[in-house]
Amino acid sequence: MAEASSRPEGSRGLFWTTLVIVYAAIMLFPIFWMASMMVKPNEAMFARPTQWLFVPTLDHFSYVIEQGFHWSLLTSFVLCTVSTALVVIIGTPAAYAFARFEMKGKDDLFLFILGSRMAPPVCLVIPFYLIYAKVGLLDSFLGLTLAYMTFNLSFYVWVLRSFCRDLPVELEEAAALEGWSKVQIFRRVVFPLLRNGIVATSVLCFIFAWNEFLFAFMLGGKSVTTLPVSIPKLITSQGVRWGEMAVVGMTALLPVLAVVFVLQRHIVRGLTLGAVKG
Amino acid sequence: MSSIAFESVFKRYGEVDAVRELNLTCAAGEMLALLGPSGCGKSTTLKMAAGIESVSSGEIWFGDKPVSRLAPGERNIAMVFEDYALYPNMTVWENVGFPLKVRGITGQPASQRIGEVLQLLGLRQMADQPVRGLSGGAMQRVSIGRALVRDPEVILFDEPLSHLDADQKVQLRAEIKRLQKLRQVTSILVTHDQTEAIAMADRVAVMNHGVLQQVGAPQDLYERPANLFVANFIGEPPMNLMKAAYAGNRIVGEGWEVTLTTARRAKLPDGAIVAGIRPEHVTVSAPDVAGDAGGAARGTIIYREPRGDADVLTVALDAGSGPGGKLVAEIAGPTAWRAGDKVSVGLDVGRLLVFDAASEKNLEVAP
């Protein structure tokens, strides 16, 4: 009922609907264009006037597979999944501890954790490169996982701490009265209530890692190439392979869209998480 | 069932004493209310009894067992929280049964006890509903059920009625008291609401700034408050407190004066005092009958608040020079008095309390 009554009436409603559709069309047009480029023959790519109708081709797809781009996709996927999983495993207890426990220098430590996100990434990547060159982590899976964890962990802890703070502390006190240990309380009371917050925050971490270019470019190499880093390889001495670029770009976009669609409910709920109150 | 005793208990947060040298006993089976304004240390005291907060110094005894080093789970206590603290992803049945499940009590014995408690609280019909979406009153019932289900030695109530609507408040107040007497379980109730404390508790302990002010039966606190804080905090409308001087057998205030009996006079030293009198011990009459016994002052009614069965009148006293003090009178009503009426005010001298102006202590109550 509330929805119906809050909807503007008649022509005003029509105006807003049109506006939203136009806005969506503008926003989505580049994606549509990229999708069409995937199957557009090279001759039609830059034809003037624009050729809206053409015979679709799968040439771009076969080239991308031939060149082994699917390995980059796999690298990206494993790298992001592993680094995000580690962030969740380490970051969740850390965020809880920051929210609940008293310790010396807590606020300073917390600010320090955030420090890694304050500097522009390009400032951080140089020391990373020098250290990695010394210890032999350049172009290694472990090296990139660690690098991604440093910036995602700080973000994750920062956001999840506020989720933890929103949980009513009485729930934990009630469980303590029943004789549960801190670990049991965390696992069986806090964790289930934090689930939506964890999903929402870790999805954001996954997306950050997935879209990351600079670290992957500087610290990766021939053996560890993520999807975003692989795209510039399509700028070849024989010219730019636009169709193939569209294929890889679309491939990079799809998992993010899929994740957001599937987990949308959790994300929205996570972002509006609150305690049960009467 | 055991008694609870606080013995010289301190709670310090850095430089601040949240609770200072608390000595207080709650007898077995008794319900004791901790009453005071927010920040007076009553919740901290409760949490120390629960073991959620540690004790800085002193000892807490359950019966003859010192508990201040025990973890909350080892004290066999249950707690009812202001925000209910129910597990949102469980049903009513599961929430009430939770303490049993944790202790490994399952099957027939468990479901029998849960069933009994739900019956007692009138929650039988809601057993399978999730607690999310229940009314505040129902949630608090579930929370009380969770406390009762395993027969704890002590139940601690932390502002259990603050978030409820007025009608549910009254209903649940009576119900908590009934269940507490039925089960004879030692209970401490923390509240900032004097009506709640007086209605539910056998004895009331008033706290302010971390210091215990007075403990006693509700009527004791009402009739013989130990100091100005208790006098002012208990009673609605609050007690009239007026600066005055005491000399000989006369108390002289701003625009009023009374004479004490010789018996009382012997106990009181001369000096600056604060006189206290409850509004229901103030009488108001037409000015022409003034001057006789009890007529202590003249004044003008500046405000009349009808309460149905009584009227609360605020009277501005005429002083010899300039405006005098104000006095609130509560008289059986309805009356025909109106704002602006000139009146004569009588004080029931026998009920007048005398506090020392400097120490704020009631001079006639033994410390």
Contacts between the chains, C-beta under 8 A, distances in Angstrom:
chain1	res1	chain2	res2	distance
A	168	B	83	5.4
A	168	B	85	6.3
A	170	B	81	4.3
A	170	B	82	7.6
A	170	B	83	5.5
A	170	B	84	7.9
A	170	B	85	3.6
A	171	B	85	5.1
A	171	B	87	6.8
A	173	B	50	7.3
A	173	B	52	5.1
A	173	B	72	7.5
A	173	B	79	7.0
A	173	B	81	7.5
A	173	B	85	7.0
A	174	B	79	6.5
A	174	B	81	6.8
A	174	B	85	4.5
A	174	B	146	7.8
A	176	B	51	7.7
A	176	B	52	6.6
A	176	B	71	7.6
A	176	B	72	4.5
A	176	B	73	6.4
A	177	B	50	6.4
A	177	B	51	7.9
A	177	B	52	7.9
A	177	B	72	4.8
A	177	B	73	6.5
A	177	B	75	7.9
A	177	B	77	6.2
A	177	B	78	6.5
A	177	B	79	5.5
A	178	B	73	6.2
A	178	B	98	7.0
A	178	B	99	5.2
A	178	B	102	4.5
A	178	B	103	7.7
A	179	B	71	7.5
A	179	B	72	7.5
A	179	B	73	2.6
A	179	B	74	7.0
A	179	B	102	6.5
A	179	B	103	7.6
A	180	B	73	6.7
A	180	B	102	6.7
A	189	B	87	7.1
A	192	B	89	6.0
A	193	B	88	7.1
A	193	B	89	7.7
A	275	B	83	7.3
A	275	B	88	7.9
A	276	B	84	7.9
A	276	B	86	7.0
A	276	B	88	4.1
A	276	B	131	7.2
A	276	B	132	5.5
A	277	B	83	6.6
A	277	B	163	7.9
A	278	B	84	7.1
A	278	B	134	7.6
A	278	B	135	6.6
A	278	B	136	3.3
A	278	B	139	5.6
A	278	B	163	6.0
